[in-house]
């Protein structure tokens, strides 16, 4: 994807003819609504990579044919302990910034829902953290936490009933 210079910042854009071009003020105003910050692209990439990994080893051969709800096509990469700990860093405030785009918020919700599949300890911590964030945030930002809670409840595994009880 080409990078476009806009107001001294780099943005991911969809116009390959404007790659690395300085835009005039009129062009900036015209193209501004169609640009997204690079953090959105990075967040989406991290989410897609996390959802492409096998985070939990299946107990038997039959279960290995069942794909988790929010998983993408598997890369057949099993992350090591440090990588999994990094992915499970849901308490990092960067994930929950109120100014994040809708695409970034949705991809974060899908990523953490995928990580919580067959992972009871992580799920308990994650739901507890989200509920704490909801109670601390101003009412206009509560909506940012509805999608992550909805997605984690939608994970269809043996811990789904426990998730629903915790959220309610």
C-alpha positions in Angstrom: 0.0 0.0 0.0 1.4 3.4 -0.8 2.1 6.0 1.8 0.8 9.5 1.3 2.3 12.6 3.0 -0.6 14.6 4.5 -0.1 17.4 7.1 3.5 16.2 7.8 2.2 12.7 8.7 2.2 9.5 6.7 -1.1 7.9 6.0 -2.0 4.7 4.2 -3.9 5.5 1.1 -5.4 3.6 -1.8 -4.2 5.8 -4.7 -0.9 4.4 -6.1 -0.4 7.4 -8.4 -0.1 9.7 -5.3 2.7 7.6 -3.7 5.1 9.8 -1.7 3.7 13.0 -3.2 3.4 16.3 -1.4 -0.3 17.4 -1.7 -1.5 20.9 -2.0 -4.0 22.3 0.6 -6.9 21.8 -1.7 -5.9 18.2 -2.5 -5.5 17.5 1.3 -9.0 18.7 2.0 -10.3 16.6 -0.9 -8.5 13.4 -0.1 -8.5 13.7 3.7 -11.7 11.7 4.5 -10.4 8.7 2.6 -7.1 8.4 4.5 -6.5 6.2 7.5 -3.7 6.6 10.0 -0.8 4.1 9.8 -1.7 2.8 13.3 -5.0 1.5 11.9 -3.1 -0.5 9.2 -0.6 -1.8 11.8 -3.4 -2.8 14.2 -5.2 -4.6 11.4 -2.0 -6.4 10.5 -1.3 -7.5 14.1 -4.9 -8.7 14.4 -4.8 -10.7 11.2 -1.4 -12.3 12.2 -2.7 -13.2 15.6 -5.9 -14.7 14.2 -3.8 -16.8 11.7 -1.8 -18.5 14.4 -2.7 -21.7 16.3 -2.6 -20.4 19.9 -4.0 -23.5 21.5 -3.0 -27.1 20.7 -6.0 -29.3 19.9 -6.6 -32.2 22.3 -7.4 -34.7 19.6 -7.4 -35.2 15.8 -11.1 -34.5 15.4 -10.9 -31.2 17.1 -8.0 -30.1 14.8 -10.4 -30.0 11.9 -12.6 -27.5 13.7 -11.6 -23.9 13.0 -12.2 -21.4 15.8 -14.9 -18.8 15.1 -12.7 -15.8 14.5 -9.6 -17.5 13.1 -8.3 -16.8 9.7 -6.5 -19.3 7.4 -3.8 -20.8 9.5 -0.2 -20.1 8.9 0.8 -23.3 10.8 2.9 -21.2 13.1 2.6 -21.8 16.8 3.9 -18.7 18.7 6.4 -19.2 21.4 5.7 -18.2 25.0 7.0 -14.6 24.6 4.9 -14.0 21.5 1.8 -15.3 23.2 2.4 -13.1 26.2 2.8 -10.1 23.9 -0.5 -10.9 22.1 -2.2 -11.2 25.5 -1.3 -7.7 26.6 -4.9 -6.5 26.7 -4.1 -4.2 29.6 -2.0 -2.0 27.3 -3.8 1.3 27.1 -2.8 1.7 23.4 -5.4 -1.0 22.5 -8.2 1.1 24.0 -7.6 4.6 22.9 -10.9 6.5 22.4 -9.7 8.0 19.1 -9.1 4.7 17.4 -11.0 4.1 14.1 -13.9 1.7 13.9 -11.8 -0.7 11.8 -9.0 -0.8 14.5 -11.5 -1.3 17.3 -13.2 -4.2 15.4 -9.9 -5.9 14.6 -8.8 -5.6 18.2 -12.1 -7.2 19.3 -11.7 -10.1 16.9 -8.1 -10.6 17.9 -8.8 -10.9 21.6 -11.9 -13.0 20.9 -9.7 -15.4 19.0 -7.0 -15.5 21.7 -9.7 -16.3 24.3 -10.8 -19.4 22.5 -10.2 -22.4 24.8 -8.2 -20.1 27.1 -10.2 -19.8 30.4 -7.6 -17.8 32.4 -7.1 -15.2 29.7 -10.8 -14.9 29.2 -11.5 -14.3 32.8 -8.8 -11.6 33.0 -9.9 -10.0 29.7 -13.6 -9.8 30.6 -12.7 -8.4 34.1 -10.4 -5.8 32.4 -13.1 -4.7 29.9 -15.8 -4.4 32.6 -13.4 -2.3 34.7 -12.7 0.0 31.7 -16.4 0.4 31.1 -16.9 1.5 34.7 -14.0 4.0 34.5 -14.8 5.6 31.1 -17.1 8.5 30.4 -20.4 7.4 29.0 -19.6 8.6 25.5 -16.7 6.1 25.3 -18.5 3.0 26.8 -19.6 2.1 23.2 -15.9 1.3 22.4 -16.1 -1.7 24.8 -19.4 -3.1 23.6 -17.9 -4.8 20.5 -15.1 -6.6 22.4 -17.5 -7.9 25.0 -19.9 -9.1 22.3 -17.1 -10.8 20.3 -15.7 -12.6 23.4 -19.2 -13.9 24.2 -19.7 -15.2 20.7 -16.7 -17.5 20.9 -18.2 -21.0 20.7 -16.2 -23.3 22.8 -16.6 -25.2 26.1 -16.2 -21.9 28.2 -18.9 -19.9 26.4 -21.5 -20.3 29.2 -19.0 -19.1 31.7 -18.2 -16.1 29.5 -21.9 -15.1 29.2 -22.3 -15.3 33.0 -19.3 -13.1 33.6 -20.4 -10.5 31.1 -24.0 -10.3 32.4 
